[in-house]
Amino acid sequence: MVTSEVEYLKERVSCAAVLEKAGFAIDVKESTRRAVKHRRGDEIVIVIHDGKGWFDPQSDAKGDVFLLIRHLDGGGFADALASAAELVGFTPAEPVWTRAPRQQAPVASLSERWAARRKPWPGSATWRYLRDERCLPDIIIRAAIRQERLREGPYGSMWAAHADDTGDITGWEERGPDWRGFSTGGAKMLFRLGAPESSRLCVTEAAIDAMSLAAFEGLREGSLYLSTGGGWSPATQAAVRVLAARPGAQLAAATDANAQGQAFAARLRDIAEETGCDWFRLTPPADDWNDALRAKGAEKMENGKGRRGLPHARRPRQG
């Protein structure tokens, strides 16, 4: 097949079409406009570059539509071309929030956008979201604010800063009642909560999970609670490696209790072996640390209701 025909297929067949035909479904909750997560059982593929690219967050596999077909079905390049040709004209399903991007004014710099946002305060929409919906205690919210890690996002959402080793903000996780994403133009590095010089490094997949684990442990002294923001970029890997190379470092894989979390934990173990630091697994008692924290909060509330329903004990009168 000549080069022009190969390019024609790459232009006409999206990675989303390949995945839909293969039985994958879109996980809207875990997707953003720029990165759409597709699941088939424990398999995960994330489609990027407007459907022209993809990567597997549980391995190093990535590439174009032809490499995706070979990743799923095996076979050679000729087989992938034939499979792609069968999908010309097939329109895959799209998340309900997908729409053509609007022309917007130039985006301000990351530092300007971060500085323009207020810190959460008791009673603010972001504070209520973190405390009431995510069950984070006030002491953890205050610690994150004191360390310049949180900002008020739009519509009651939270911005949780990612920073490099010098403390410069590279982007932020965005989480709210009806929204999840990452800052436009930002780069995932690491969310960091705790003393920067800490030797015990607890790596989670989301800033809310990092804060939830900190709540479980009472902001354990000597611990640094980290989040990769659900990704595993070369910059994130490099940042973890720098921390793990410290004398006396302990690397705790506190990732989710699922297939993706196990894959991330394996990568952390590889880094520990490369740098010679201690490694151990911290598995949440639910799917993730925030799920576990909310379950604990619900249990406390239920127990409190039970106690309030009991009659007050009275001392017998002395005769």
Stockholm file with secondary structure:
# STOCKHOLM 1.0

chainA/1-319         MVTSEVEYLKERVSCAAVLEKAGFAIDVKESTRRAVKHRRGDEIVIVIHDGKGWFDPQSDAKGDVFLLIRHLDGGGFADALASAAELVGFTPAEPVWTRAPRQQAPVASLSERWAARRKPWPGSATWRYLRDERCLPDIIIRAAIRQERLREGPYGSMWAAHADDTGDITGWEERGPDWRGFSTGGAKMLFRLGAPESSRLCVTEAAIDAMSLAAFEGLREGSLYLSTGGGWSPATQAAVRVLAARPGAQLAAATDANAQGQAFAARLRDIAEETGCDWFRLTPPADDWNDALRAKGAEKMENGKGRRGLPHARRPRQG
#=GR chainA/1-319 SS CCHHHHHHHHHHCCHHHHHHHTTCEECGGGCCSSCEEEEETTEEEEEEGGGTEEECTTSSCEESHHHHHHHHHCCCHHHHHHHHHHTTTCCCCCCTTCCCCCCCCCCCCHHHHHHTSCCCCTTSHHHHIIIIISCCCHHHHHHHHHTTCEEECGGGCEEEEEECTTCCEEEEEEEETTEEEECTTCCCCBEEEECTTCSEEEEESSHHHHHHHHHHHTSCTTEEEEECTTCCCHHHHHHHHHHHTSTTCEEEECCCSSHHHHHHHHHHHHHHHHHTCEEEECCCSSSSHHHHHHHHHHHHHHHHHHHHTSCCCCCCCCC
#=GC SS_cons         CCHHHHHHHHHHCCHHHHHHHTTCEECGGGCCSSCEEEEETTEEEEEEGGGTEEECTTSSCEESHHHHHHHHHCCCHHHHHHHHHHTTTCCCCCCTTCCCCCCCCCCCCHHHHHHTSCCCCTTSHHHHIIIIISCCCHHHHHHHHHTTCEEECGGGCEEEEEECTTCCEEEEEEEETTEEEECTTCCCCBEEEECTTCSEEEEESSHHHHHHHHHHHTSCTTEEEEECTTCCCHHHHHHHHHHHTSTTCEEEECCCSSHHHHHHHHHHHHHHHHHTCEEEECCCSSSSHHHHHHHHHHHHHHHHHHHHTSCCCCCCCCC
//
